[in-house]
Amino acid sequence: MVLHSELEAGESGIPASAVLGMATLGGARFLGLDGQLGTVAPGKLADLYLVDGDPTQDIAAIRKGRLVIRGGSVYFPMRFTRLWDQALCHARDTSQSGWPVASVT
């Protein structure tokens, strides 16, 4: 997350489009898998992360994930966020033993 913050602040001096290229095609090249991964193209494997915005213009848009396609399955990050929030609320309402906490008045 520190790296994201530095990139968002423009402290790295690296254009957002270059950062995205390093994270996708650059990673695939490093692994020797750029013939199979790293870009969206016919015949390549692809997991997709769709965002609200244009991360090539504003790198902060990568924090606004709206849809993930991984292994042919579609996920909506906001649903997971809501489930996580519900789990946290439930955890606050239970004791360490796992039993619900009853308030005595």
C-alpha positions as YAML, in Angstrom:
chain: A
units: angstrom
residues:
- id: 1
  name: MET
  ca: [0.00, 0.00, 0.00]
- id: 2
  name: VAL
  ca: [2.90, 2.37, 0.55]
- id: 3
  name: LEU
  ca: [3.89, 1.99, -3.09]
- id: 4
  name: HIS
  ca: [0.32, 2.76, -4.18]
- id: 5
  name: SER
  ca: [0.36, 5.93, -2.10]
- id: 6
  name: GLU
  ca: [3.66, 7.05, -3.59]
- id: 7
  name: LEU
  ca: [2.45, 6.36, -7.12]
- id: 8
  name: GLU
  ca: [-0.81, 8.19, -6.46]
- id: 9
  name: ALA
  ca: [1.05, 11.20, -5.14]
- id: 10
  name: GLY
  ca: [3.18, 11.26, -8.29]
- id: 11
  name: GLU
  ca: [6.36, 10.97, -6.21]
- id: 12
  name: SER
  ca: [7.83, 8.23, -8.40]
- id: 13
  name: GLY
  ca: [7.82, 10.31, -11.57]
- id: 14
  name: ILE
  ca: [6.56, 7.25, -13.47]
- id: 15
  name: PRO
  ca: [3.47, 7.82, -15.64]
- id: 16
  name: ALA
  ca: [0.41, 5.82, -14.57]
- id: 17
  name: SER
  ca: [0.28, 3.97, -17.91]
- id: 18
  name: ALA
  ca: [3.87, 2.81, -17.43]
- id: 19
  name: VAL
  ca: [3.09, 1.60, -13.89]
- id: 20
  name: LEU
  ca: [0.20, -0.46, -15.23]
- id: 21
  name: GLY
  ca: [2.43, -1.91, -17.95]
- id: 22
  name: MET
  ca: [5.05, -2.89, -15.36]
- id: 23
  name: ALA
  ca: [2.39, -4.57, -13.22]
- id: 24
  name: THR
  ca: [0.90, -6.58, -16.09]
- id: 25
  name: LEU
  ca: [3.10, -7.25, -19.11]
- id: 26
  name: GLY
  ca: [6.28, -6.51, -17.15]
- id: 27
  name: GLY
  ca: [5.43, -9.17, -14.57]
- id: 28
  name: ALA
  ca: [4.60, -11.71, -17.28]
- id: 29
  name: ARG
  ca: [7.88, -10.97, -19.08]
- id: 30
  name: PHE
  ca: [9.83, -11.39, -15.84]
- id: 31
  name: LEU
  ca: [8.25, -14.82, -15.40]
- id: 32
  name: GLY
  ca: [8.83, -15.73, -19.04]
- id: 33
  name: LEU
  ca: [5.08, -16.01, -19.60]
- id: 34
  name: ASP
  ca: [4.44, -13.00, -21.81]
- id: 35
  name: GLY
  ca: [3.32, -15.31, -24.63]
- id: 36
  name: GLN
  ca: [0.44, -16.47, -22.40]
- id: 37
  name: LEU
  ca: [-0.19, -13.61, -19.97]
- id: 38
  name: GLY
  ca: [0.24, -9.89, -19.45]
- id: 39
  name: THR
  ca: [-2.08, -8.45, -22.07]
- id: 40
  name: VAL
  ca: [-5.65, -8.98, -23.19]
- id: 41
  name: ALA
  ca: [-5.32, -10.64, -26.57]
- id: 42
  name: PRO
  ca: [-6.81, -13.61, -28.46]
- id: 43
  name: GLY
  ca: [-5.32, -16.90, -27.28]
- id: 44
  name: LYS
  ca: [-3.95, -15.51, -24.00]
- id: 45
  name: LEU
  ca: [-5.16, -16.30, -20.50]
- id: 46
  name: ALA
  ca: [-6.67, -13.33, -18.76]
- id: 47
  name: ASP
  ca: [-8.08, -12.42, -15.38]
- id: 48
  name: LEU
  ca: [-9.64, -8.99, -15.46]
- id: 49
  name: TYR
  ca: [-9.99, -6.28, -12.82]
- id: 50
  name: LEU
  ca: [-12.36, -3.54, -13.94]
- id: 51
  name: VAL
  ca: [-12.29, -0.19, -12.21]
- id: 52
  name: ASP
  ca: [-14.43, 2.92, -12.05]
- id: 53
  name: GLY
  ca: [-12.23, 5.40, -13.85]
- id: 54
  name: ASP
  ca: [-9.21, 5.49, -16.12]
- id: 55
  name: PRO
  ca: [-6.10, 4.32, -14.26]
- id: 56
  name: THR
  ca: [-3.87, 5.38, -17.16]
- id: 57
  name: GLN
  ca: [-4.81, 8.96, -16.31]
- id: 58
  name: ASP
  ca: [-5.38, 8.62, -12.54]
- id: 59
  name: ILE
  ca: [-3.60, 5.71, -10.83]
- id: 60
  name: ALA
  ca: [-5.91, 6.14, -7.79]
- id: 61
  name: ALA
  ca: [-8.65, 4.51, -9.90]
- id: 62
  name: ILE
  ca: [-7.06, 1.12, -9.13]
- id: 63
  name: ARG
  ca: [-8.60, 1.41, -5.67]
- id: 64
  name: LYS
  ca: [-12.10, 1.59, -7.21]
- id: 65
  name: GLY
  ca: [-12.54, -2.03, -8.29]
- id: 66
  name: ARG
  ca: [-16.05, -2.80, -9.53]
- id: 67
  name: LEU
  ca: [-15.73, -6.22, -11.19]
- id: 68
  name: VAL
  ca: [-13.25, -9.09, -11.16]
- id: 69
  name: ILE
  ca: [-13.20, -11.95, -13.64]
- id: 70
  name: ARG
  ca: [-10.91, -14.74, -12.47]
- id: 71
  name: GLY
  ca: [-10.80, -18.23, -13.88]
- id: 72
  name: GLY
  ca: [-14.03, -17.61, -15.73]
- id: 73
  name: SER
  ca: [-15.93, -16.59, -12.58]
- id: 74
  name: VAL
  ca: [-17.30, -13.09, -12.04]
- id: 75
  name: TYR
  ca: [-16.97, -11.35, -8.68]
- id: 76
  name: PHE
  ca: [-18.22, -8.00, -7.46]
- id: 77
  name: PRO
  ca: [-15.80, -6.52, -4.87]
- id: 78
  name: MET
  ca: [-18.52, -4.41, -3.22]
- id: 79
  name: ARG
  ca: [-20.37, -7.61, -2.21]
- id: 80
  name: PHE
  ca: [-17.24, -8.87, -0.46]
- id: 81
  name: THR
  ca: [-16.80, -5.51, 1.25]
- id: 82
  name: ARG
  ca: [-20.36, -5.68, 2.59]
- id: 83
  name: LEU
  ca: [-19.86, -9.28, 3.76]
- id: 84
  name: TRP
  ca: [-16.60, -8.28, 5.46]
- id: 85
  name: ASP
  ca: [-18.31, -5.35, 7.20]
- id: 86
  name: GLN
  ca: [-21.11, -7.67, 8.39]
- id: 87
  name: ALA
  ca: [-18.56, -10.17, 9.72]
- id: 88
  name: LEU
  ca: [-16.77, -7.40, 11.62]
- id: 89
  name: CYS
  ca: [-20.03, -6.22, 13.15]
- id: 90
  name: HIS
  ca: [-20.86, -9.79, 14.14]
- id: 91
  name: ALA
  ca: [-17.40, -10.23, 15.65]
- id: 92
  name: ARG
  ca: [-17.91, -7.13, 17.79]
- id: 93
  name: ASP
  ca: [-21.19, -8.59, 19.07]
- id: 94
  name: THR
  ca: [-19.70, -11.90, 20.22]
- id: 95
  name: SER
  ca: [-17.50, -12.72, 23.15]
- id: 96
  name: GLN
  ca: [-14.10, -14.36, 22.83]
- id: 97
  name: SER
  ca: [-15.78, -17.73, 23.41]
- id: 98
  name: GLY
  ca: [-17.79, -17.25, 20.24]
- id: 99
  name: TRP
  ca: [-21.13, -17.04, 22.03]
- id: 100
  name: PRO
  ca: [-23.35, -14.00, 21.49]
- id: 101
  name: VAL
  ca: [-22.95, -11.33, 24.10]
- id: 102
  name: ALA
  ca: [-26.12, -10.56, 26.02]
- id: 103
  name: SER
  ca: [-26.52, -7.11, 27.48]
- id: 104
  name: VAL
  ca: [-27.87, -7.09, 31.00]
- id: 105
  name: THR
  ca: [-29.82, -4.04, 32.05]
...
